[in-house]
Amino acid sequence: MVKLLYKPLLCFIIKTQIIMKQIIKSKTVLIVEAIIVLGVMSGTKTICDQIQIIPSAYAGSIGIWLGILVATFFLKRRSIKWADIGLRLPKGRKQWLKQLGIGLLAIGSIFLITFITLFVLKPLFGLEQATSATDKFSFFLGKPVVFIVYLVIGIGFGAGLGEELLIRGFLLNQLKSIFGNIKISWALALITQAVIFGFMHSYHGTMGMVITGLIALSFGIFYLVAKRKLFPLIFAHFVFDILTMVVYYFSESAV
């Protein structure tokens, strides 16, 4: 009886080991890819900040798009297109209205998160805002043409489109694949990308990191609510950042 069971059991163990090795290898590759993409992004930004050939506000956008180029290479190796992870326009009036509605809700979540952070989390945990957080935007004050160019390139393509492609599009899905098919994999992926996004904005101080981290968590949830479509998030990110920059421009230019 023991001999009859020995061979099937041995085959099962060997097959299990082979499968586990393949899983570990594939997850290791995914982890390395994510680290490379984030490294290219942050490294490019650091280099641009150091050489100071261009305004610091553009450094992040350059880093993001170089990261996107590397991410595109990795996705292409697995025959994945950006459209597969949500980069596509809505089709038909119903989809447009639905996705714009989700985008508006995402904008509303930003205001709610900012309010809670300012009036609850800040006094509770002693969060601090970096005093020089807005200094990098001073280059366009009093220069309307320069300001408009920055809105299009830095905000439109850099933050609105670029950050959503890289963080919610590539990174969030990459993390989900790394965590596997366990029940809480999406939750773990959402939290991890939120923490990373918060640290990406460390120049805003601890308060800015908390706000951007919570916004990333909110946007990740809305990404799933929208059935993994990026348009509502790109729309929300773009509109909110545009409004913020316009208010900053006119308030500071009037001083």
C-alpha positions as CSV (number, residue, x, y, z in Angstrom):
1,M,0.0,0.0,0.0
2,V,2.8,2.3,0.9
3,K,4.6,1.6,-2.3
4,L,1.5,2.3,-4.3
5,L,1.2,5.7,-2.7
6,Y,4.9,6.5,-2.8
7,K,5.3,7.2,-6.5
8,P,2.1,9.4,-6.9
9,L,3.1,11.3,-3.8
10,L,6.7,11.8,-5.0
11,C,5.4,13.0,-8.4
12,F,3.1,15.5,-6.7
13,I,5.9,16.9,-4.5
14,I,8.2,17.3,-7.5
15,K,5.5,19.0,-9.6
16,T,4.6,21.2,-6.7
17,Q,8.3,22.2,-6.3
18,I,8.6,23.0,-10.0
19,I,5.4,25.2,-9.9
20,M,6.6,27.0,-6.8
21,K,9.9,27.7,-8.4
22,Q,8.2,29.1,-11.4
23,I,5.9,31.3,-9.3
24,I,8.8,32.6,-7.2
25,K,10.8,33.3,-10.4
26,S,7.9,35.2,-12.0
27,K,7.2,37.2,-8.8
28,T,10.9,38.0,-8.5
29,V,10.9,39.3,-12.1
30,L,7.8,41.5,-11.4
31,I,9.4,42.9,-8.2
32,V,12.7,43.7,-10.1
33,E,10.7,45.4,-12.9
34,A,8.8,47.6,-10.4
35,I,12.0,48.5,-8.6
36,I,13.7,49.4,-11.9
37,V,10.8,51.6,-13.1
38,L,10.6,53.4,-9.8
39,G,14.4,53.7,-9.7
40,V,14.5,55.3,-13.2
41,M,11.8,57.7,-12.2
42,S,13.3,58.9,-8.9
43,G,16.9,58.7,-10.3
44,T,16.0,60.9,-13.3
45,K,14.3,63.4,-11.0
46,T,17.3,63.5,-8.7
47,I,19.7,64.1,-11.6
48,C,17.6,66.8,-13.1
49,D,17.3,68.5,-9.7
50,Q,21.1,68.4,-9.3
51,I,22.1,69.7,-12.7
52,Q,19.4,72.4,-12.6
53,I,19.3,72.9,-16.4
54,I,15.5,73.0,-16.3
55,P,13.1,74.2,-13.6
56,S,12.7,71.7,-10.8
57,A,8.9,71.5,-11.5
58,Y,9.6,69.7,-14.8
59,A,12.1,67.2,-13.2
60,G,9.3,65.0,-11.9
61,S,7.5,64.9,-15.2
62,I,10.7,63.9,-17.0
63,G,11.3,61.1,-14.5
64,I,7.7,59.9,-14.8
65,W,7.8,59.6,-18.5
66,L,11.2,57.8,-18.6
67,G,9.7,55.5,-16.1
68,I,6.7,55.0,-18.4
69,L,9.0,54.2,-21.3
70,V,10.7,51.5,-19.2
71,A,7.3,50.2,-18.0
72,T,6.1,50.0,-21.6
73,F,9.1,47.8,-22.4
74,F,8.3,45.4,-19.6
75,L,4.6,45.3,-20.4
76,K,5.3,44.6,-24.1
77,R,7.4,41.6,-23.1
78,R,4.3,40.1,-21.6
79,S,2.1,41.2,-24.5
80,I,0.3,43.7,-22.4
81,K,-0.9,47.0,-23.8
82,W,-1.7,50.2,-21.9
83,A,-5.3,49.8,-23.1
84,D,-5.4,46.4,-21.3
85,I,-4.9,48.2,-18.0
86,G,-7.3,51.1,-18.6
87,L,-5.9,53.6,-21.0
88,R,-8.8,54.1,-23.3
89,L,-11.5,56.7,-23.9
90,P,-15.1,56.1,-23.0
91,K,-17.4,55.0,-25.8
92,G,-20.9,56.4,-26.1
93,R,-22.7,59.0,-24.0
94,K,-23.5,56.6,-21.2
95,Q,-19.9,55.7,-20.6
96,W,-18.7,59.3,-20.9
97,L,-21.3,60.4,-18.2
98,K,-20.4,57.5,-15.9
99,Q,-16.7,58.0,-16.1
100,L,-16.9,61.8,-15.7
101,G,-19.1,61.2,-12.7
102,I,-16.5,58.9,-11.2
103,G,-13.9,61.5,-11.9
104,L,-16.0,64.2,-10.1
105,L,-16.4,61.9,-7.1
106,A,-12.6,61.4,-7.2
107,I,-12.1,65.2,-7.1
108,G,-14.6,65.4,-4.2
109,S,-12.5,62.8,-2.3
110,I,-9.4,65.0,-2.6
111,F,-11.2,67.9,-0.9
112,L,-12.5,65.5,1.8
113,I,-9.1,64.0,2.4
114,T,-7.5,67.5,2.6
115,F,-10.1,68.6,5.1
116,I,-9.7,65.5,7.3
117,T,-5.9,65.8,7.2
118,L,-5.9,69.5,8.0
119,F,-8.4,69.5,10.8
120,V,-8.1,66.0,12.3
121,L,-4.8,64.3,11.4
122,K,-2.6,67.3,11.5
123,P,-3.4,68.4,15.1
124,L,-3.7,64.7,16.2
125,F,-0.3,63.6,14.9
126,G,1.6,66.9,14.6
127,L,2.0,66.7,10.8
128,E,4.1,69.4,9.3
129,Q,4.1,71.1,5.9
130,A,7.4,71.9,4.2
131,T,7.8,75.7,4.1
132,S,9.5,75.6,0.7
133,A,7.1,73.1,-1.0
134,T,5.8,75.7,-3.5
135,D,9.2,77.3,-4.2
136,K,9.8,75.2,-7.3
137,F,6.7,76.7,-8.9
138,S,7.9,80.3,-8.6
139,F,9.6,80.3,-12.0
140,F,6.3,80.9,-13.8
141,L,4.9,83.6,-11.5
142,G,4.1,86.8,-13.5
143,K,4.8,85.0,-16.8
144,P,1.5,83.9,-18.3
145,V,3.0,82.1,-21.4
146,V,5.4,80.1,-19.2
147,F,2.6,79.3,-16.9
148,I,0.3,78.0,-19.7
149,V,3.2,75.9,-21.1
150,Y,3.7,74.4,-17.6
151,L,0.0,73.6,-17.3
152,V,0.0,71.7,-20.5
153,I,3.4,69.9,-20.1
154,G,4.0,69.7,-16.4
155,I,0.4,69.3,-15.2
156,G,-1.4,67.8,-18.2
157,F,1.1,65.3,-19.5
158,G,3.3,65.0,-16.4
159,A,0.9,64.7,-13.4
160,G,-2.5,64.1,-14.9
161,L,-1.6,61.6,-17.5
162,G,1.9,60.5,-16.5
163,E,1.3,59.8,-12.8
164,E,-1.9,57.9,-13.4
165,L,-0.3,55.8,-16.1
166,L,2.7,54.9,-14.0
167,I,1.1,54.6,-10.5
168,R,-2.5,53.4,-11.0
169,G,-1.9,51.8,-14.4
170,F,1.5,50.1,-14.2
171,L,2.4,49.9,-10.5
172,L,-0.9,49.0,-9.0
173,N,-1.5,46.2,-11.5
174,Q,2.2,45.1,-11.0
175,L,1.7,44.9,-7.3
176,K,-1.5,42.9,-7.7
177,S,0.4,40.4,-9.7
178,I,3.1,40.2,-7.2
179,F,0.7,39.6,-4.3
180,G,-1.0,36.9,-6.3
181,N,-4.6,35.7,-6.3
182,I,-5.2,35.8,-2.5
183,K,-8.3,37.5,-1.4
184,I,-6.6,40.6,0.0
185,S,-4.2,41.1,-3.0
186,W,-5.9,44.2,-4.3
187,A,-6.1,45.7,-0.8
188,L,-2.3,45.1,-0.3
189,A,-1.6,46.5,-3.7
190,L,-3.8,49.6,-3.0
191,I,-2.0,50.3,0.3
192,T,1.5,49.7,-1.1
193,Q,1.0,52.0,-4.1
194,A,-0.5,54.7,-1.8
195,V,2.6,54.5,0.5
196,I,4.9,54.8,-2.5
197,F,3.0,57.7,-3.9
198,G,3.1,59.5,-0.6
199,F,6.9,59.1,-0.4
200,M,7.1,60.4,-3.9
201,H,5.8,63.7,-2.5
202,S,8.1,63.9,0.5
203,Y,9.1,67.4,-0.5
204,H,5.7,68.5,0.8
205,G,6.5,67.5,4.3
206,T,4.7,64.9,6.5
207,M,1.3,66.5,5.9
208,G,1.8,66.5,2.2
209,M,2.9,62.9,2.2
210,V,-0.2,61.8,4.2
211,I,-2.5,63.8,1.9
212,T,-1.0,62.4,-1.3
213,G,-0.9,58.9,0.1
214,L,-4.5,59.0,1.0
215,I,-5.4,60.5,-2.4
216,A,-3.5,57.6,-4.0
217,L,-5.5,55.1,-1.9
218,S,-8.7,56.9,-2.9
219,F,-7.8,57.0,-6.6
220,G,-6.8,53.3,-6.5
221,I,-10.3,52.5,-5.2
222,F,-12.0,54.6,-7.8
223,Y,-9.8,52.8,-10.5
224,L,-11.4,49.5,-9.3
225,V,-14.8,51.0,-9.1
226,A,-14.4,52.2,-12.7
227,K,-13.6,48.6,-13.6
228,R,-9.9,49.4,-14.1
229,K,-10.3,52.4,-16.4
230,L,-7.8,55.3,-16.1
231,F,-9.8,58.0,-17.8
232,P,-11.8,59.1,-14.7
233,L,-8.6,59.4,-12.7
234,I,-6.7,61.2,-15.4
235,F,-9.6,63.7,-15.7
236,A,-9.8,64.2,-11.9
237,H,-6.0,64.5,-11.4
238,F,-5.7,67.0,-14.3
239,V,-8.7,69.2,-13.3
240,F,-7.7,69.3,-9.6
241,D,-4.1,70.2,-10.3
242,I,-5.1,72.8,-12.9
243,L,-7.4,74.5,-10.4
244,T,-4.7,74.3,-7.7
245,M,-2.1,75.9,-10.0
246,V,-4.4,78.6,-11.2
247,V,-5.3,79.6,-7.7
248,Y,-1.6,79.6,-6.7
249,Y,-0.6,81.6,-9.8
250,F,-3.1,84.4,-9.2
251,S,-2.7,84.5,-5.5
252,E,1.1,84.7,-5.6
253,S,1.3,87.0,-8.6
254,A,-0.9,89.5,-6.8
255,V,1.5,89.7,-3.8
